[in-house]
Amino acid sequence: MLSRGENALLTATGPGTGMGRVLRRYWIPALLSRELPEPDCPPVRVRLLGESLVGFRDSSGRIGLVEEFCPHRRASLWFGRNEEGGLRCVYHGWKFDVEGRCLEQMNEPVPFCRKVHLEAYPTIELGDVVWAYMGAPEKMPPPPRFEWTEVPGSHRHVSKVWEECNWLQALEGGLDTSHAPILHRTISPSTKHPGIPATGPFVRGKAPKVELDLTDYGYRYVGIRPLEGEETYVRSYHYVMPFTQIRPQQLGGVQYDGRNRPLIAGHMWVPIDDANVMVWNWMYSFGKEALSEEDRLERNTGNGPDSVEQSGEFRSFRNARNNWMIDRAVQKTETFTGIEGINCQDRAIQEGMGPVVDRSKEHLGPADRAIIALRRLLLNTVKTVEAGGNPPGIDQSYYQVRAIEKIFPNSASWRERLLPDMYPAAEALAAK
């Protein structure tokens, strides 16, 4: 549990807040590259950490992320004309470049452009994502070159969906491994609804023992599930500060069919404001096999185009206003929840807690070890940053980490079996 004061500290992310200062020390996913498909295309509204922004791609292809409201009379620049190397306010014709410099003032007989500057954040484009840095320029970290950002486009898929709750309860739900074979299971072998089948090791295994190691980027952890006979299923994860989870997909998870594919997936839970979070979803192949069209449709997760409005806000069709379209008949006979889509089930539970859950009323157990470690790490990081120090995970140590799952004999050590594959390009870290 957290005290109410600690809870407030970790859930408030706006300018000037403790957690807000921490998050602004990292590169933050702001837009899908396809939202700005070409030079001089229409600008896009972006809301990050409680700040209202506008993204645009200028005539040279550079991407700007600037405050939404013109410094003249505060008209929204979303209405702006994206033309000739800048974004022009349609109210009085003031024009700004990607760095926030005022270029022209159509309504002024004697322009004073040098005296005006629009708040602008640096951006980089990696892995089909536009990332923004919102912190102090002199403290900018290296680019977020996760392995999935570096593979060919044929081997990568990225999507996002709006979730209506605070970022922390969404992140905690993602890091919680013990809920997966309960919340997401199917209860009928013949159902066509997505879920974790009883034939997969997730459901066949017993309640997990969670083991966790702190790292310089956050922590790694495993869920150890004894199976029938003399075997154990071990599923590893990484938590990369401040909002990223990397999880394995080799044995299929919600699509278990007995195959072993070179797939890794994950999420990034990025605060829109204190009552909303954008959930970024990504999957990639680290082998020769490219992703299939079925992989990209994300039908099993509830993140695909048939589940999420793809223009504008990326809202889920299933949401609190229609009770996530829960089907009680399906819940009785086919799936544990009666809600369609694995990640939609997660969003329903997390949104159902309210905008910001009261963690002072919780009762945590050993299965919540990853949640407890997360909260301690975040609280310590707020103190570190407020004291002028650097937060964890701003270097390149997470670039090549992989999440791996395997089934092996009970007598085997998971560290010996998994660590070499979890750190394929970082043997020294694996030996720690």
N, C-alpha and C positions, 0 to 999 in steps of 0.2 A: 504494500500500500504506500501511497504518498500522502503527505500532509496537504491540506488545501493550498497552502502557500507554495509548496514545491510543485504542485500540480499547475498552479497558475503560472509559475516561472517557466515550465517546460512547454506550455501550450500557447503562450502569447508570442507571436513571431513578428509583430509589426516593427517599424523603425523605433529605435531607442530601447527595445526590450532586451533582456538578457539572452533569450533564445534567438531573437531576431539578429543580434550581433553575431552569434555563433554561425547561424545559417548563411549570413552574408560573407563569411570567409571562404565559401566553397563556390564552385561553378554549379549553376542551377539550371535544369532543363526549363526552357521558356516556351519553345514552339517546335512543332514538327517542321522539318524543312519544307515539306509539301504544302504547308500553310502559306508559304511565301514562294510560289512556284517559279517566278521569273522576275527580272528587273522591272521596276515601276508597276508591279502588281498592287492591288488594293492593300492598304494597311490592315493590321489585325489587332484587336484589343487583347491585352495580356494583363492578368492580375497575378502578382507574385508578392508573397509576404505582406499582404495588406496594401500594396502600392498599385495604383492604376497606371498602366503603361500602354504604349502602342509600339508594335513591331512593324518594320517595313524593309523592303529590299530596294536599294536605290538603283540608278541607271547603270552603275558599274557592277552590280551584284552584291555590293556590301550590305550587311544587315545592321540596321539601327534598332535599338530598343530604348525609347525615350518616354519621359513622363507624358501622360495622356493630354494634359491641359496646357494650351498655349499660354506663355507667360505674359501675353498682352492683356487679354480680357477673359482668359480661362475657358475659351471654347475648346471642345474636344477635337484633338487632331485625328481621331478616327475618321472624321469627315474629310480629312485632308486630301489634296491632290498630290500623288506621288509622281514627281516629274523632274526631269533634268537635274538629277543629282541631289534631290532633297524632298522633304515633305512640306507642302505649303498649306497653311491654315486657310480655309475657305472664307473665314469671317472678314479678315482684313489683309490677307495675302502675305503674312509673315512666313518665311521659309527657313527650314532648319535641316542641317545635314545629319549624318549618322552619329556624329560626335556631339550633337546638340548645339552647334554653332549657328547663330542667326546669319543667314545669307542675304535676305532681302526683306524689305518692309514696303509693300506696295502703297500703303496709305499715307506714308510719311514723305513730305517734300524734302526733308533733310534726314535721311535714315541715320539711326544710331545703333546699328547692328552690333558693334563691338561691346556695347554695354549690356547686351542681352544674351543669356545662355540658358538652354533647356537642359534639364537633368537627363543625362544619357549614360547607359551602362555598356561596358565592353561586351562583345559577343564573339563566339567562335562556333563553327559548324562542324560537328563530328557525328558520325553514325546516324545520319538522317535527322539529327536533332540540332536545334539552335540553343546553345547554352549561354547564360548570362552570368556575369560577375558583378555583384552589387556591393562589394566591400571597398575598403580603402585600397587605392591603386597600388601603393607600395607593398601591400601584403597579398597581391594576387598569386594564387597557387598555380602549379603546372596544369596544363589542359587535362580534362577528365578522360584519358585514353583507356577506358575499360576495353577488355579484349573484344567485346561485342561491337565496339565502335570501329574496330580496325579490320574486321573480316569483310569480304566482298558483299555487296548489296544482296546478292543471290542467297547468301547464308544468314541474313539478318532480317528481323521484322520488329518494328516499333509501333506502338499505339498508345493512346491515352484515354482516360475516362474520368469525368468529374465525380467526386464523392462528397456527400453533404455531411461532413463531420470534421472535427479537428484532425490535423495531420498525425498527432501522436497515437490516437487510438487506431487509426488505419495502419500506421507503421507497426504497432504492437501486434495487431492481428496478423500481419504478414510474417513477423518473426516467430510467431507461436506455431510450433510444429505439432503439438499434441492434439490440436483441434481438427486437423485435416481429415483423418480417417473417420471422424465422427460427423462433423458438420457436412462434409462433402460426399459421404458414402451413398452408394445405391443399395437398395434392399431387395431388389428383384433382379435376377440374372437376365431377364428378357427385356428390361426397360430400354427405351431408346433415348431417355433423358441423360444428360451428362452427369458424371459423378465418378468417384473412385470405386472400382468394382471389387467385389469380395475375393476375386481371384488374384488380385495384386498384393504385393508384400505389405503395402500400407495398412490394409485392413486385416490381412492374415496375421500380422505381427501383434504382439501384446503392447500395452501402454509403454511409451518410450522412456528410457532413461536418457536425460539430456546432459551432455558434457560440453563444456565451453572453455575456450582459451582466449584470453585477451591478446590482441595484436596491435601493431602500430597504426593500423587503419580502422580499427574497431574491435571485432572479435570474429572467431570462427566457432561453430558449434555443430553438434551432431545429435540426431535422435537415434538411439540404439533400440531396436525392436526384436526381441527373440521370436523366431518362427518355430513352427512345428519341427520335430526332429532335432538335429544338431546344427542348425543354421541360424544366423543372425542377419537382419537387414539393417544396414547403417546408411543413413541419409545425411549428408553434410550440407552446411550452409555457410555463407559469409554475410556478416553485417558490416558494410562500409559506411563510415560516417559521412554525412549525418542522416541520410534517408534512403539508403540503398540496401536491398537484399538480393543476394545471388543464390539461386537454388538449382538443384540438379533436375534434369528431365530425361536422363538416359533410359530409365526403365518405364517411361511413359506417364507415370503418375495417374492423372485422370483419364489417360487413354491407354492404360496398360494392356499390352497384347503379347507380352513375352519377349519382344525385341529389345535390343540394346542399341540405341541411337546416340550419336555424339552431340547431344543437345543440352544446352544450359539456358535457363530463363531467369527472370527476375523482375523486380519492381523498384520504382523510385516514388516515394510519397512526398510530393512537393506542396507546401502550404500555399493555397490561394489567399486565404485570410484565416482568421482564427476559427471559423466555422465551416470551412470548405478546404478540400485538398484535391489536387490533380494527381491521379494515380497513373504513372507511366509504366507500361508493360513492354518488355522486350524478350526476344528469344533469338538464339543464334546456334549455328552448327559449327563446331570446332574441328570437324573432319572434312572429308571430301564431299560428303552428301549435302546438297543444297536444301533449303527449306521448300516444302511443297506448298501448293496453293491452299490445300486444306489447313496446313499449319498457319498460314497467314489469315485465314478467315476467323480463327479463334472461336469457333462455334461452341466449344466445350466450356470456355471461360466466361462468356457473356461480355467480351470486350470487342467483338468484331462488328462489322458494318450492319449486321442484322440485329444487333443489340444496342448500339450506341449511335446517336445522331452525329454524323461525321462533319457537319458544317457548324461553324460558330463555337458553341460551348462544349461539345463532346459530352452531352448528357445521356445517361442511360435511359432506355425506354422503360425499364423496370426501376421504380423509385418509390420514395415514401408516399407520394401522392396517390399511387395505385397499389400500395401495400406490396410492392415488389412483384406484383402479379402472382402471389403465392397460390398454389393449387393444392388444396387440402386433400383431394382425392389422390393425387400423385404422392403426397406426403405419406398417406396411409399405406400405400402398396409398392411404391417404386423408388423414391429417393427420401433421404432423411429429412429434408426441409420442404420439398415441394416447390422450391424456387429454382428457376432455370439458370444454369451457368455457375461455374465454380466461383469465379470472382464476384459475380452478382450476389451469391450467397454471403460472401465475406462483407460486401458493402452493406447488405441488408442488416446483418448483425451489428456492424460497427455504427451505421447510421441510426439504428434502433436504440442505441445507448444515449442518444441526444447529441447536441453539437459538441459538448465537452463533457466527458464522463467524470464523475466524482470518484477519484481513485482512493479517497480516504475510507471508502466503504467496502473495499475489496478484501478477499481472503486468498492470498496466493500460496502455492505449494511448490514442491520440487520440479514439477513439470513446467513451471513458469520461470525457470532459471534464465532463459534468454531475455525475458521481459524485465526481470529484476536487474540484470547486468546492463541492459539498455538504459534504464532510468538512472542508475548510478553513473554510467559513463556520461550521459547528457548533463547531469547535475554538476559533475566534476569539470566538464568542459566549459560550462557557463562560468564557473569560478576561474578557470584558467584564462579564458579570453578576457574576462573583466580585470584580471591582474596583469594583462598585457602579454600573455603567452600565446603560443600557437595551438590550435585544436588538432586532434589526431586526424589522420587521413587526408592531409593536404599534399603529401608527397606522391611518388609514383609506385609505392609498394603494392598497391592493389591492381596494377595494370594487367597482370597475367593470372590472377587467382581464378580457380575453377571450383565449382561445386560438383561433387561426385557422389553417386550412390552405388552401393554394391551389396551383394549377398555373399557371405563367406562363412566358414565353420566357426562355431562358438569359440573355439580355442584360439582363433587368430586375433591379433591386435588391430583395431581399426586404424590406429596411427600408422602402423607399418604398411597396411593395405591401402590407405586412402591418401595420406599426406603427399607422397610423391606425385600423385595425379592431381591433387589440389593446388600444388605449386610447381607446375611443369617447368617454369623458367626461373624459379627462385628456391633452389635446393637449400640454400643457407637458411632461409626463413622457415622452411619445412622442418629443419633440424632443431628448431628452437623448442 
